[in-house]
Amino acid sequence: MTEVDFRSLPAYPRYKLMASLIVPRPIALVTTLGENGVVNAAPFSMFNMVGEDPPLVMISLNRLKDGRLKDTAANILRSGEFVVHMADEAMGQQMHDCGVAHPPQVSELEVVGLSAVPSQTVQPPRIAQAPVAFECVLHETMETDSRYVFFGRVQWMAAREGLIDTERWRVNLRDYAPVARFGASFYIRCADRYAMAEAPGAGHAPAEHANTAASAAPAVDSGVCTETPIDRL
């Protein structure tokens, strides 16, 4: 085993190792609204779901070298609102291009050719081309020497037509192909998927999930998301 003492390692090598080993990471394409009314859009791969009650997501934004805030961070701190989008392969290049820095008076959406549509509960708009959008209000902020970590409480979700079955609350995974971040400058697709056999005794769900587990049936061939053993842990 290669042993690395992170306590004595400088920050940049720590970042390189962690960012290339903790993969794949989902990508949040975040829209916020500037004080001048311009829509800002930027991708962040230090992002994930935190929990469902309350429904929380997390995005982590680094501080700039001169100590200034990124536009996304400044906008969230000022307004307390943002929208998280999942990007699929069809808009993957545009998502990537939103990472190029532009002056605050320039909207990345206009530069890359994405369309803004009104949100339901927050001022920042949604991106029409995104398969999924989560409208968020700021729930909590954590600051470190190098980063702002924002926890957003999801108030509203919008999904591409046909992606979600709202009677059974299941996702049609055959029609969902988000891209994710890999090590260095690489991205990955999620087309190569497989299911694992349940471990012995995995059918015995905790009491709080008993009703859900009892009604859930495997649907690997159909591409529809159901509860899996890891959901019952």
C-alpha positions, 0 to 999 in steps of 0.5 A: 500500500502507498501510505500518504500523510495528509497532515504534512501534505500541501493543499494542492497535492491533497486536492489532486489526489482526492479529486482524482480518487473520489470519483465518479462525482455528480455534477451540479450546473448551478444557476444564480442571479447577479445583483445586476439581474444577469443569470450566472451558470457554473458547474461544480463536481463537489456536489451531492445529495445530503438527505431527504428530510429535509431535502438537502443538496450540497455544493462546495465552491473554492475561493479564488486565489486573491480571496474574492468570491466566485460569482455563484458564491456571491450570488447565493450569499446575497440572495439565498437562492439557486437552482441545481441542474443535472447535465446529460450527454446532450448538453455535456459540452455546454455544461463544461463550457459554462466553467469558463470565467466571464465578467459578471455582466455576461451570462454563461447561458447566452455564451454557450447557447442554453435557454433560461426559463422561469423557476416556480419558487426562486428568482434564478431561472432554470435551464430548459435543456437540463433533464432535471432541475432542483430549485433551492433556498440556502439552508446552511453555510459552512466556511473553511479557509479554502471553500464555501460549502452551501447546503440547499433545501430543495423547494421544487423539482422539474424533470423532463417529460416522461422521466418520472412516474409521479404515480409510483415515484419512480425514475425511467433510468433508460432515458436518463444519462447524466455525465459525471466527473472523473479524475484529472480533466476527464468525464464519464458516461453512465451508459454501462450499468449493472445490478448486483444480486442481493446479499443473503438477508438483504430483504429484511428492511428496517421498520421505517422502510418496511412498507416501501421495501415490501412494495418495491420489485426489481426492475433491472430490465425495465430501466426503472429505478426501484429501491435497492439494498443500499437504500435500506441500509 
